[in-house]
């Protein structure tokens, strides 16, 4: 389990304040969704229209990696837990999902129609500002973490193939 940061708490509180709005269920077409271990929540390459907020349980984000000799693996790139979110691109438009998300444990999440949530946040700028500010901070952290992973993999690959001694 990861340590909960102040940023995570503020984003969770922002989403929880939105959920407490009595009109939220009708305005946003959001719904609670139970999931079970090994259930695929979203598939890579499908059209995404939902933003998800995890209330309970753990999920794994995976991508398809093609190795030599037509070998393929489903590589985990991150784990998500209570208070995390995914599907944020759907807040702006329906797009093809770039990864799959599979349940590690049983749990529950809240699924929002992305366009309706975005419109709600526009109508409530005080909530929208805080929500998007914390969303942006989270995405920067994810991007930075991804860059560090790529750097480590590149360094490993250069060393493993003896290329680093020629640089």
C-alpha positions in Angstrom: 0.0 0.0 0.0 1.2 3.5 -0.8 1.4 6.3 1.7 -1.6 8.7 1.4 -0.4 12.2 0.5 -2.1 15.5 1.2 -2.7 15.8 -2.6 -4.6 12.4 -2.6 -6.7 13.5 0.4 -7.7 16.8 -1.3 -8.6 15.0 -4.6 -10.6 12.4 -2.6 -12.4 15.2 -0.7 -13.1 17.0 -3.9 -14.7 13.9 -5.5 -16.5 13.1 -2.2 -18.0 16.6 -2.1 -19.3 16.1 -5.7 -20.8 12.8 -4.8 -22.6 14.3 -1.8 -24.5 16.7 -4.0 -28.1 15.4 -4.0 -28.5 16.0 -7.7 -25.3 14.1 -8.6 -26.8 10.8 -9.6 -29.4 12.3 -11.9 -27.2 15.0 -13.3 -24.1 12.9 -14.0 -25.5 9.5 -14.8 -23.0 8.0 -12.3 -23.4 4.6 -10.7 -21.7 2.4 -8.2 -20.2 -0.7 -9.7 -19.0 -3.8 -7.7 -16.1 -5.7 -9.2 -14.4 -9.0 -8.4 -10.8 -10.2 -8.4 -9.6 -10.8 -12.0 -12.5 -8.9 -13.6 -11.5 -6.7 -16.4 -12.9 -3.2 -15.8 -11.8 -1.6 -19.1 -10.1 -3.1 -22.1 -7.2 -1.5 -24.0 -8.4 -0.2 -27.4 -12.0 0.1 -26.5 -13.7 3.5 -26.7 -13.7 5.1 -23.2 -16.5 7.3 -22.1 -16.3 6.9 -18.3 -14.2 8.3 -15.5 -13.8 5.9 -12.5 -13.1 6.6 -8.8 -12.1 3.6 -6.7 -14.0 3.4 -3.4 -12.7 0.0 -2.3 -10.3 -2.6 -3.6 -7.2 -2.7 -5.8 -6.9 -2.6 -9.5 -3.9 -3.1 -11.9 -3.2 -1.1 -15.1 -1.7 -3.3 -17.8 -0.4 -2.9 -21.3 0.2 -5.4 -24.0 3.9 -6.0 -24.7 5.1 -7.8 -27.8 8.4 -9.7 -27.3 10.6 -11.3 -29.9 9.5 -14.5 -31.6 5.8 -13.5 -31.4 5.7 -13.8 -27.6 3.3 -11.5 -25.9 2.8 -10.5 -22.2 0.4 -8.4 -20.3 2.7 -6.1 -18.3 1.5 -4.3 -15.1 2.5 -0.7 -15.1 0.8 0.5 -12.0 -1.6 -0.5 -9.2 -4.5 1.6 -8.1 -6.3 1.6 -4.8 -9.0 3.3 -2.7 -9.1 7.0 -3.7 -7.4 6.6 -7.0 -9.0 7.3 -10.3 -8.6 6.4 -14.0 -10.3 7.2 -17.3 -9.6 10.9 -17.0 -9.3 11.4 -20.7 -13.0 10.8 -21.0 -13.6 14.1 -19.2 -12.9 15.8 -22.5 -13.9 13.4 -25.2 -14.5 9.7 -25.9 -11.1 8.2 -26.8 -9.5 4.8 -27.3 -8.3 3.4 -24.0 -4.5 3.1 -23.9 -4.4 0.4 -21.2 -6.5 -2.3 -19.6 -7.5 -2.2 -16.0 -8.1 -5.5 -14.1 -9.2 -6.1 -10.5 -6.7 -7.5 -8.1 -9.2 -7.8 -5.3 -13.0 -7.5 -4.9 -14.1 -3.9 -4.5 -16.4 -1.1 -5.6 -15.9 2.0 -7.8 -18.0 4.9 -8.9 -18.4 5.3 -12.6 -19.1 8.7 -14.1 -20.2 9.6 -17.6 -17.1 11.7 -18.5 -18.7 14.4 -20.5 -21.5 14.9 -17.9 -19.0 15.1 -15.1 -17.0 17.7 -17.1 -20.1 19.8 -17.7 -21.0 19.5 -14.0 -17.6 20.8 -13.0 -18.0 23.7 -15.5 -21.4 24.6 -13.8 -19.7 24.5 -10.4 -16.4 26.3 -10.9 -15.4 26.2 -7.2 -15.6 22.4 -7.2 -14.3 22.2 -10.8 -11.2 24.3 -10.0 -10.2 22.2 -7.1 -11.0 18.9 -8.9 -9.0 19.8 -12.0 -6.1 21.3 -10.0 -5.7 18.0 -8.1 -6.2 15.9 -11.2 -3.5 17.9 -13.0 -1.1 17.4 -10.0 -1.8 13.6 -10.0 -1.2 13.4 -13.7 2.2 15.2 -13.4 3.2 12.7 -10.7 2.2 9.8 -12.9 4.1 11.2 -15.9 7.2 11.8 -13.8 7.0 8.3 -12.5 6.6 6.9 -16.0 9.7 8.9 -17.2 11.8 7.4 -14.4 10.6 3.9 -15.3 11.5 4.4 -19.0 15.0 5.8 -18.0 15.6 2.8 -15.8 14.5 0.3 -18.5 16.7 2.1 -21.1 19.7 2.0 -18.8 19.1 -1.7 -18.1 18.7 -2.4 -21.8 21.9 -0.6 -22.8 23.9 -2.4 -20.1 22.3 -5.8 -20.8 23.2 -5.6 -24.5 26.7 -4.2 -23.9 25.8 -0.9 -25.7 26.7 1.3 -22.7 30.4 0.7 -23.1 30.3 2.3 -26.6 28.6 5.5 -25.5 
